[in-house]
Amino acid sequence: MEEIERSAASVEEAIEAALAELGISEQEARIEIVQEPRGGLFGLGQQPAVVRVRAAPNKPVISGDALEEQAETAAAFVRELVERMGLDAEVEAQASGDVMYVDVWGADSDEDMGVLIGKRGHTLESIQELVRSSIHRQLGERCAVQVDVEDYRKRRRSRVAGMAREAGRKVRKTGRPEALEPMPAFERKVVHDAIAELGGLETASEGEGPSRHVVIRKAPR
């Protein structure tokens, strides 16, 4: 069974690159974090995230107890984070569909929550990466919990999936590639998964940093 290693600035981006190359969704993959990313002073001593991914159609689903433990650990981490930031917010873990979320809700100011989300969700993605590292360090497991602020991630997931399906249908009809708007890693993965469900198409992430986006093309026959 094919197995590949990929590196990137974050675990999420490394996973995205590997899944796109293998042409499978995260639910069909067995993922191992080989190395967590680490920043260095003035760029010295930096190390990228490295993941090892292979297709595993019969991958066992994480147990309910393990997921609950991850959710509690992630919620505790996020509570401490928002307290240190001086923000008044409620943090709770709850499932929505087949995803376990740690939800953050502002008690007073919407502006405070906007700080946690950031432009195009980039701050939220950074918080997710911190939670992912904390879960891996404390529990030795790959994080299966998503952090959300004021339902931003849930709304974006639905919107991005719809956008991807519409663009995919257009590519099928015209045969011409479609480049979507720049997105953070978690949204690009939503696109990859949505297009994989349509069949007959392929996706690739292109560009660097904040300009990174997904291009949808007809799959070669």
C-alpha positions as CSV (number, residue, x, y, z in Angstrom):
1,M,0.0,0.0,0.0
2,E,1.5,3.4,-1.1
3,E,2.9,5.5,1.7
4,I,4.3,9.0,1.4
5,E,6.0,11.6,3.6
6,R,5.4,15.3,3.1
7,S,6.6,18.4,5.0
8,A,5.2,21.9,5.3
9,A,5.0,24.8,7.7
10,S,2.2,23.2,9.6
11,V,0.9,19.7,10.2
12,E,-2.4,20.7,8.4
13,E,-0.6,21.8,5.3
14,A,1.6,18.7,5.2
15,I,-1.5,16.4,5.5
16,E,-3.3,18.4,2.9
17,A,-0.4,17.9,0.4
18,A,-0.1,14.2,1.1
19,L,-3.9,13.6,0.8
20,A,-4.1,15.5,-2.5
21,E,-1.2,13.5,-3.9
22,L,-2.7,10.2,-2.9
23,G,-6.2,11.3,-4.1
24,I,-7.9,10.3,-0.9
25,S,-9.9,12.0,1.9
26,E,-8.7,12.2,5.5
27,Q,-11.3,9.6,6.4
28,E,-9.6,7.1,4.1
29,A,-6.1,7.7,5.4
30,R,-3.8,6.6,8.2
31,I,-1.8,9.6,9.3
32,E,1.3,9.6,11.4
33,I,2.9,12.9,12.6
34,V,6.7,12.3,12.2
35,Q,7.7,15.8,13.4
36,E,6.0,18.8,14.8
37,P,6.9,22.2,13.4
38,R,9.2,24.4,15.4
39,G,10.0,28.1,15.0
40,G,13.5,29.4,15.4
41,L,14.8,32.8,16.4
42,F,15.3,35.0,13.3
43,G,14.5,31.9,11.2
44,L,17.4,29.9,12.6
45,G,16.8,26.4,13.7
46,Q,13.3,26.2,12.2
47,Q,11.9,22.8,11.4
48,P,8.9,22.0,9.3
49,A,6.0,19.7,10.1
50,V,6.5,16.2,8.6
51,V,3.7,13.6,8.2
52,R,3.6,10.1,6.9
53,V,0.3,9.2,5.1
54,R,-1.0,6.1,3.5
55,A,-4.4,4.9,2.2
56,A,-6.3,2.9,4.8
57,P,-9.9,2.2,3.6
58,N,-10.6,0.2,6.8
59,K,-9.1,2.7,9.1
60,P,-10.5,2.3,12.6
61,V,-12.6,5.2,13.9
62,I,-11.2,6.9,17.0
63,S,-13.1,5.6,20.1
64,G,-15.7,7.7,21.8
65,D,-13.7,7.7,25.1
66,A,-10.5,8.8,23.3
67,L,-12.4,11.6,21.5
68,E,-13.9,12.8,24.7
69,E,-10.5,12.9,26.4
70,Q,-9.1,14.9,23.4
71,A,-12.1,17.3,23.6
72,E,-11.6,17.9,27.4
73,T,-7.8,18.4,26.9
74,A,-8.4,20.8,24.0
75,A,-11.1,22.7,25.9
76,A,-8.8,23.2,28.9
77,F,-6.0,24.5,26.6
78,V,-8.3,26.9,24.9
79,R,-9.8,28.2,28.2
80,E,-6.3,29.0,29.4
81,L,-5.4,30.7,26.2
82,V,-8.4,33.0,26.1
83,E,-7.9,33.8,29.8
84,R,-4.3,34.7,29.2
85,M,-5.5,37.0,26.3
86,G,-7.9,38.7,28.8
87,L,-11.0,37.7,26.8
88,D,-14.3,37.0,28.4
89,A,-15.5,33.8,26.6
90,E,-17.3,30.5,27.1
91,V,-15.6,27.4,26.0
92,E,-17.4,24.1,25.6
93,A,-16.8,20.8,23.7
94,Q,-19.7,19.3,21.7
95,A,-20.2,17.1,18.7
96,S,-21.8,18.5,15.5
97,G,-22.5,15.7,13.0
98,D,-19.4,13.5,12.8
99,V,-17.0,16.3,14.1
100,M,-16.1,17.0,17.7
101,Y,-15.7,20.8,18.2
102,V,-14.4,22.9,21.0
103,D,-16.6,26.0,20.6
104,V,-15.7,29.4,21.8
105,W,-18.5,32.0,22.4
106,G,-17.9,35.6,23.4
107,A,-19.7,36.9,26.5
108,D,-19.7,40.5,25.4
109,S,-17.8,41.8,22.4
110,D,-17.9,40.5,18.9
111,E,-14.6,42.3,18.3
112,D,-12.9,40.1,20.9
113,M,-14.0,37.0,19.0
114,G,-12.9,38.6,15.7
115,V,-9.4,38.7,17.2
116,L,-9.5,35.0,17.7
117,I,-10.7,34.3,14.1
118,G,-8.4,36.7,12.3
119,K,-8.4,37.6,8.6
120,R,-9.8,34.7,6.6
121,G,-9.6,32.6,9.7
122,H,-5.8,32.6,9.9
123,T,-5.6,33.3,13.6
124,L,-8.1,30.5,14.3
125,E,-6.0,28.2,12.2
126,S,-2.9,29.1,14.3
127,I,-4.9,28.3,17.5
128,Q,-5.9,24.9,15.9
129,E,-2.2,24.2,15.3
130,L,-1.4,25.0,19.0
131,V,-4.2,22.7,20.1
132,R,-3.0,20.0,17.7
133,S,0.5,20.2,19.2
134,S,-0.8,20.1,22.7
135,I,-2.9,17.0,22.1
136,H,0.0,15.2,20.4
137,R,2.3,16.2,23.3
138,Q,0.0,15.3,26.2
139,L,-1.9,12.3,24.7
140,G,0.5,11.0,22.0
141,E,-2.4,11.0,19.6
142,R,-3.3,12.9,16.4
143,C,-5.8,15.6,17.1
144,A,-9.3,14.8,16.0
145,V,-10.9,17.9,17.5
146,Q,-11.7,21.1,15.7
147,V,-11.6,24.5,17.4
148,D,-14.4,26.9,16.4
149,V,-15.2,30.5,17.3
150,E,-18.8,31.8,17.0
151,D,-19.5,29.0,14.5
152,Y,-17.1,30.6,12.0
153,R,-15.6,27.2,11.0
154,K,-18.9,25.5,10.6
155,R,-20.4,28.3,8.4
156,R,-17.2,28.4,6.3
157,R,-17.1,24.6,5.9
158,S,-20.6,24.6,4.5
159,R,-20.0,27.6,2.2
160,V,-16.7,26.4,0.9
161,A,-18.0,22.9,0.2
162,G,-20.9,24.4,-1.8
163,M,-18.4,26.7,-3.7
164,A,-16.2,23.7,-4.5
165,R,-19.1,21.6,-5.8
166,E,-20.3,24.4,-8.0
167,A,-16.8,25.0,-9.4
168,G,-16.4,21.3,-9.9
169,R,-19.6,21.0,-12.0
170,K,-18.4,24.0,-14.1
171,V,-15.0,22.2,-14.8
172,R,-16.9,19.1,-15.8
173,K,-19.0,21.1,-18.2
174,T,-16.3,23.3,-19.8
175,G,-13.2,21.2,-19.3
176,R,-11.3,24.2,-18.2
177,P,-9.5,24.4,-14.8
178,E,-11.0,26.6,-12.1
179,A,-8.8,28.4,-9.5
180,L,-10.6,29.1,-6.2
181,E,-9.9,32.0,-3.9
182,P,-7.0,31.8,-1.4
183,M,-7.9,29.8,1.7
184,P,-6.3,28.5,4.9
185,A,-5.4,24.8,5.1
186,F,-8.6,23.5,6.7
187,E,-10.7,25.1,4.0
188,R,-8.5,23.7,1.2
189,K,-9.0,20.3,2.7
190,V,-12.8,20.8,2.6
191,V,-12.4,21.5,-1.1
192,H,-10.3,18.4,-1.7
193,D,-12.9,16.2,0.0
194,A,-15.9,17.8,-1.7
195,I,-14.3,17.4,-5.2
196,A,-13.2,13.8,-4.4
197,E,-16.9,13.0,-3.8
198,L,-17.9,14.3,-7.3
199,G,-15.5,12.0,-9.1
200,G,-13.7,12.5,-12.4
201,L,-11.9,15.6,-11.2
202,E,-8.6,16.3,-9.4
203,T,-7.4,19.1,-7.2
204,A,-4.0,20.7,-6.4
205,S,-3.0,23.4,-4.0
206,E,-0.9,26.1,-5.6
207,G,0.8,29.3,-4.5
208,E,2.6,30.2,-1.3
209,G,1.6,31.5,2.1
210,P,-1.6,33.6,2.2
211,S,-1.9,33.2,-1.6
212,R,-2.2,29.4,-1.5
213,H,-5.4,28.2,-3.2
214,V,-6.9,25.2,-4.8
215,V,-7.1,24.5,-8.6
216,I,-9.7,22.1,-9.8
217,R,-9.1,20.2,-13.1
218,K,-10.6,17.3,-15.0
219,A,-8.8,14.1,-14.0
220,P,-6.8,12.4,-16.9
221,R,-8.4,9.3,-18.3
